[in-house]
Amino acid sequence: MKEGVLDEIDRKILRTLSRDGRISNQKLAEAVNLSPTPCWHRVRALEESGHISGYVAVLDQRTLGVPDTVIIEVTVDRHDDEIFQAFSDALAELPEVMEAYLLSGEYDYLIKVAVSGTEGYERFLRQKLYKLPGVRHTRSTFTLRCLKRTVSVTP
């Protein structure tokens, strides 16, 4: 891999690993038409360059008892560094939160949470989200079905 430039073999490696992060180096090499040693070196180079930032196990929400996904828009009461930091730090500690984004626009945050039905959602709101520092307003939407989900972008 040249300085930051991905060739087609690097892209094949990344696509294959994004589908199966546990694939053996031997199988990966076969999938991208390389011998194992050069494949291993390319994977290491992709890791060192930051193109691969980690490997994860994707857990199933349903089997964990939190089958419902809710998207929550949050507005905080003040726009200063102290509130943003306190809210962000507290939000990061909540296990129901799968993703959280600081936004521009009408709302300050977009949060994706996993809950168990409306009762689980109400419990999350009352016992956790509404107790975080700076929350002024929220708007929530229950998702009906996930149409696409990936852990990362595919090159």
PELINZI-V5492 format. One record per pair of residues at least 4 apart in sequence whose C-alpha atoms are under 8 Angstrom apart, sorted by the first residue. I is the first residue (numbers start at 1). J is the second residue. Records with the same first field share a line. If there is no record, write none. Layout:
BEGIN
I: J ; J
END
This chain:
BEGIN
1: 5 ; 6 ; 7 ; 10 ; 42 ; 45
2: 6
4: 49
6: 10 ; 11
7: 11
8: 12
9: 13 ; 32
10: 14 ; 42 ; 46
11: 15 ; 155
12: 16 ; 32
13: 17 ; 28 ; 32 ; 43
14: 18 ; 52 ; 154 ; 155
15: 19 ; 154 ; 155
16: 20 ; 21 ; 28 ; 31
17: 21 ; 22 ; 23 ; 28
18: 151 ; 152 ; 154
21: 55 ; 56
23: 27 ; 28
24: 28
25: 29 ; 36 ; 39 ; 40
26: 30 ; 35 ; 36
27: 31
28: 32 ; 39
29: 33 ; 34 ; 35 ; 36 ; 39
30: 34 ; 35 ; 36
34: 38 ; 39
35: 39
36: 40
37: 41
38: 42
39: 43
40: 44
41: 45
42: 46
43: 47
44: 48
45: 49
46: 50 ; 51 ; 52
47: 51 ; 52 ; 53 ; 54
48: 52
59: 64
60: 64
61: 65 ; 66 ; 67 ; 68 ; 114
62: 66 ; 67 ; 68
63: 67
65: 115 ; 116
66: 114 ; 115 ; 116 ; 117
67: 114 ; 115 ; 116 ; 117
68: 114 ; 115 ; 116 ; 117 ; 142 ; 143
69: 112 ; 113 ; 114 ; 115 ; 142 ; 143
70: 112 ; 113 ; 114 ; 115 ; 121 ; 140 ; 141 ; 142 ; 143
71: 110 ; 111 ; 112 ; 113 ; 140 ; 141 ; 142 ; 143
72: 110 ; 111 ; 112 ; 113 ; 138 ; 139 ; 140 ; 141
73: 107 ; 108 ; 109 ; 110 ; 111 ; 138 ; 139 ; 140
74: 107 ; 108 ; 109 ; 110 ; 111 ; 135 ; 136 ; 137 ; 138 ; 139
75: 106 ; 107 ; 108 ; 109 ; 135 ; 136 ; 137 ; 138
76: 83 ; 108 ; 134 ; 135 ; 136 ; 137
77: 134 ; 135 ; 136
78: 83 ; 134
79: 83 ; 84
80: 84
81: 85
82: 86
83: 87 ; 133 ; 134
84: 88
85: 89
86: 90 ; 133
87: 91 ; 132 ; 133 ; 134
88: 92
89: 93
90: 94 ; 132 ; 133
91: 97 ; 129 ; 132
92: 97
94: 128
96: 113 ; 114 ; 115 ; 124
97: 111 ; 112 ; 113 ; 114
98: 111 ; 112 ; 113 ; 114
99: 111 ; 112 ; 113
100: 109 ; 110 ; 111 ; 112
101: 109 ; 110 ; 111
102: 108 ; 109 ; 110
103: 107 ; 108 ; 109 ; 110
104: 108
115: 120 ; 121 ; 124
116: 120 ; 121
117: 121
118: 122
119: 123
120: 124
121: 125
122: 126
123: 127 ; 128
124: 128 ; 129
125: 129 ; 130
126: 130 ; 131
127: 131
128: 132
129: 135
130: 135
131: 135
END
